[in-house]
Amino acid sequence: MTLYLYKTGTDVPVVLLEDVNSYTADRVVTKKGVYAPLAGDCELSTTPDCAGTLRADWRKKNPPAEKRLEEVEDVLAELLFGGEAE
């Protein structure tokens, strides 16, 4: 897979990443090596016009453990007590 790294708000790739094996919100693994950590003001796309938001999409699908725990606590509090956890 080929990915394009671009600065958020632009449509010109800064880096072309070829032979990508996998990626997360913070790193890209290619056959040549690992690119990490990725700058916070950059995004990944599968198209050269930089229309993709792979990092943002990955974060939505894979929230951090702390966020998932908070959501579970809120659901439990609602079920047990009819309100939010404190």
Sequence and secondary structure as in RCSB ss.txt:
>XXXX:A:sequence
MTLYLYKTGTDVPVVLLEDVNSYTADRVVTKKGVYAPLAGDCELSTTPDCAGTLRADWRKKNPPAEKRLEEVEDV
LAELLFGGEAE
>XXXX:A:secstr
  EEEEETT  SEEEEE SEEEE SS EEESS EE S  TTEEEESSTT    HHHHHHHHS  HHHHHHHHHHH
HHHHHHSS   
